[in-house]
Amino acid sequence: MPFLELTLTIRSEQQPRVEEALEDIGALSVTLQDADAETPDEQAIFEPGVGELPLWPTITLNALFDEHADRRGLTEALGELLPWLEPDQVQYRDVADQDWERAWMDTFKPMQFGRRLWIYPWNIEPPADDEAVVVRLDPGLAFGSGTHPTTALCLEWLDAQALQGRTVVDYGCGSGILAIAALKLGAASAVGVDNDPQALTASADNAERNEVSERLALFLPEDLMPEAAPAHPAPAALAHPCASPADVFIANILAGPLAELAPTFAAAAKHGAPFAISGILKGQEEELLERYAEWFTDLRVDVREDWVRISGRRRAA
């Protein structure tokens, strides 16, 4: 369906209140990007951690609303919630689904990660190659296409793991790219977790496109209780993520939530299980290394551009 996009540029310290106001007036999603970036698509952040400030002094927020939303009403509602906001700061445009799809098809090319793994846009047919493991992807409105350094770091790490027959948890699954890649690389089952329902929908669509739906269950974080039903269930034979720890754990979110969720991640990984976390800016890794050393060992840091991946293993009992 088409959407109405609202755009405004603000100072970073204003972000928490503005994002809260946008959600209060019915925003379906909010994307943050560096207002001064030359390539803003590569600077986008979807769903920053609660209470965590964005990474830039000046940011642009893009909020999506239902196509029938009243522009004047939205502007007036924002003005009531944010008295300092000037009406001319708010801009609107109509965004059709095909606009997102066309941008994806026009800019994304097949990419290789590690030895075997390839990410292809859904509309390009890969050549026959018995050695290649191909994920066919349409990210929709969710974060994760392989073009961002953090996603690339995680995909390369997955390609190097022995995943055959193992269970995988992907926390912050976005488009589902990591969970689906793990399944295509031989994992027996996977669980994807994201706090954005749109991300779970995109993950479910991409899982179906890659014929792995029956091995992937998708949850909102608040539903990670043994009695809760997944937002997009796989067959009953697929264990709930809280039923037993995973053989492999990966999370690609942001440094703040990664630090906060370390005990949760430790509980979700078997002793000895390989793990990787990313979404970390260079300079943030030391605090996380100290935090994760309580539960994980063999910690190592890998860097791409200004982004970091930390990997290691769950400590044995």
Buried (B, 14 or more C-beta within 10 A) or exposed (E): EEBBBBBBEBEBEBBBEBBEBBEEBEBBBBBBBBBEBEEBEEBBBBBBBEEBEBBBEEBBBBBBBEEEBEEEEBBEBBBEBBEEBEEEBBEBEEBEEEBBBEEBBEEBEBBBBBEBBBBBBBEEEEEEEEEBBBBBBBBBBBBBBBBBBBBBBBBBBBBBBEBEEBBBBBBBBBBBBBBBBBBBBEBBBBBBBBBBBBBBBBBBBBBEBBEBBBBBBBBBEEBBEEEBEBBBBBEEEBBBBBEEBBBBBBBBBBBBBBBBBBEBBBEBBBEEBBBBBBBBEEEBBEEBBEBBEEBBEEBEBBEBEEBBBBBBBBBEE
